[in-house]
Amino acid sequence: MSSDRAENYSAFARRPYTHLVGHAKADGSETEIYVGRANAGSDGKRHLLNAEEPGAHGWLGNPFPAEAFGREESVARFARAFLTVLERRPEWRRAVAEKVAGKTLGCWCQRLEERPPEADLCHAEVIARVADRVLVRREP
């Protein structure tokens, strides 16, 4: 990550937020919503771009694997796709606001005690920040 991008991400990550992101298996009992890809039978993996409805297992999974794109590019592609889906599909925007608000998200990138920027960059952090700052209206 370039120093400018790392500095911008660090400033973004230091802002207070209510969501936590933990490891789906290691922190399993403490995570409330799984946001990774899901097995979808012979069709492969269910993720953000192919889940038919919000709330289905894998509906917030990252369709851009870090193994194929590198972590930074994977998360950047997810962020663009996630914001596009939320803009074009109001039912998904409502579902993220209603189902994700205040929950501990489970993925495979980091443990609950880890926090950006020390933790691995993770698509679940994108989901958490969008849910916290964009979709959840706060009292002034």
C-alpha positions in Angstrom: 0.0 0.0 0.0 1.4 3.4 -0.9 2.2 5.7 2.0 -0.5 8.2 0.9 -3.1 5.4 0.7 -2.0 3.9 3.9 -2.2 7.3 5.6 -5.7 7.9 4.2 -6.8 4.4 5.3 -5.3 4.9 8.8 -7.2 8.1 9.2 -10.4 6.4 8.0 -9.8 3.4 10.3 -9.2 5.6 13.4 -12.7 7.1 13.3 -14.9 5.6 15.9 -17.3 2.8 14.8 -19.7 0.5 16.4 -19.2 -2.7 14.4 -16.5 -5.2 15.1 -15.0 -7.7 12.7 -13.7 -11.0 13.8 -12.5 -14.3 12.5 -15.5 -16.5 11.5 -14.0 -19.7 13.0 -11.6 -18.5 15.7 -14.0 -15.9 17.1 -17.0 -17.9 15.9 -19.2 -17.7 18.9 -18.7 -14.0 19.2 -19.5 -13.1 15.6 -23.1 -12.6 14.7 -23.2 -12.2 10.9 -21.1 -14.2 8.5 -20.0 -12.0 5.7 -17.8 -14.4 3.7 -18.6 -16.3 0.6 -20.8 -19.4 0.9 -20.9 -22.7 -0.8 -23.7 -22.7 -3.4 -23.7 -26.3 -4.5 -22.6 -26.9 -8.1 -22.8 -23.2 -8.9 -19.7 -22.6 -6.8 -19.6 -19.8 -4.2 -22.4 -17.4 -3.3 -21.3 -13.8 -2.9 -22.4 -10.2 -3.2 -22.8 -10.3 -7.0 -24.7 -13.6 -7.3 -26.8 -13.9 -4.2 -30.4 -13.7 -5.2 -31.7 -12.0 -2.0 -30.2 -10.1 0.9 -29.8 -12.2 4.0 -29.0 -15.4 2.1 -25.9 -17.2 3.4 -23.0 -15.6 1.6 -24.9 -12.5 0.5 -22.1 -10.2 1.7 -19.2 -12.3 0.5 -16.4 -10.8 -1.5 -16.5 -12.1 -5.1 -12.9 -11.0 -5.6 -10.6 -13.4 -3.8 -7.5 -12.0 -2.3 -5.6 -15.0 -3.6 -6.5 -13.9 -7.2 -6.3 -10.1 -6.9 -4.1 -9.4 -3.9 -5.7 -8.1 -0.7 -5.7 -4.3 -1.5 -7.2 -4.8 -5.0 -9.7 -7.4 -3.7 -11.0 -5.0 -1.1 -11.0 -2.0 -3.5 -13.1 -4.0 -6.0 -15.4 -5.2 -3.3 -15.9 -1.6 -2.1 -16.9 -0.4 -5.6 -19.2 -3.4 -6.2 -20.8 -3.0 -2.7 -21.5 0.7 -3.1 -23.0 0.1 -6.6 -25.3 -2.7 -5.3 -26.5 -0.4 -2.4 -27.1 2.4 -4.9 -29.0 0.3 -7.4 -30.9 -2.1 -5.1 -32.8 -0.3 -2.2 -33.8 -3.6 -0.7 -30.2 -4.5 -0.2 -29.5 -1.1 1.3 -32.4 -1.6 3.8 -31.2 -5.1 4.6 -27.7 -3.9 5.4 -29.1 -1.1 7.6 -31.5 -3.5 9.4 -29.6 -6.8 9.6 -26.0 -5.6 10.0 -26.5 -2.5 12.2 -24.6 -3.0 15.5 -23.6 -6.6 14.8 -20.2 -8.3 15.0 -19.2 -9.4 11.5 -17.4 -12.7 10.9 -14.9 -13.1 8.0 -11.6 -14.9 7.6 -9.1 -12.0 7.7 -8.7 -10.9 11.3 -9.4 -11.6 14.9 -11.7 -9.5 17.1 -8.8 -8.0 19.0 -7.1 -6.8 15.8 -7.9 -3.4 14.5 -6.9 -1.6 11.2 -4.4 -0.6 10.1 -2.5 -3.4 11.9 -5.1 -6.0 11.0 -5.3 -7.2 7.4 -7.3 -5.0 5.1 -10.7 -6.7 4.9 -14.0 -6.4 2.9 -15.9 -6.8 6.2 -14.3 -3.5 7.4 -15.9 -1.8 4.3 -19.3 -3.3 5.2 -19.0 -2.2 8.8 -18.0 1.4 8.0 -20.7 1.8 5.3 -23.3 0.4 7.7 -22.0 2.7 10.5 -21.4 5.9 8.7 -23.7 5.8 5.6 -26.7 3.7 6.4 -27.2 4.2 10.1 -28.5 7.6 10.9 -27.1 8.9 14.2 -28.3 11.4 16.7 -26.2 14.6 16.6 
